[in-house]
Amino acid sequence: MIYSDRPSVAVDLGCATAFGGDPAKCPPVVARVLSVYPSTAAAPASLAEGCRSV
């Protein structure tokens, strides 16, 4: 992932902040990404809606 030449938002639940970045900004991003893959909550109306929210 690190050498993929593509931007990434949430590589893992910690947003790979060990490689740089502000870990305080990670939880809101992960929450939005996880809304696309809900475990018990309702999924977004569409995948596009979930992607736009990220």
N, C-alpha and C positions, 0 to 999 in steps of 0.2 A: 504494500500500500504506500509506503513512504516514497518509493521510486517510480510510482505509476504515471508521473507527469500529468496528473489530474488532481483538481482540488477535491478535498474530502471534507465533509462536515462533521460526522460523528463516526469515527473508526471503531470506537468501543464506548463503553459507558463513561469513560473518562476523557473522551475526545482526543486521545493520544497527546494530552498536554505535556507529557514528559518530553516531547520533542519540541515544545514551545507553545506559546499561547496562554491565555488567561483561563485557568480552571474554573473560575467563578462564572464564566460565560457558558460553560458546558451544560449544566443541568437543564436550562430552558430549551436548548437545542435538542438534547436527547429526548426530552419530553415530547417535543413536536414530532421527532422522527418515530418514536415509539407509538405515537397515535396512529401511524400508518399500519403498525403491526400490533394491534391490541391483544392483550391476553384475556381480559374479561370485559373491558369497556367497549363501547360501540365504535366501530370503525368510521372514518370520515365518509361522507357521502360518495366521494370518488377518490381515486388515487391522485388525480390531478389536484384536487382540493388539499389533500394532505401534503403534496409536494410544494404547492404554493405557500403553505403556512411555514415551511422550513426556510 
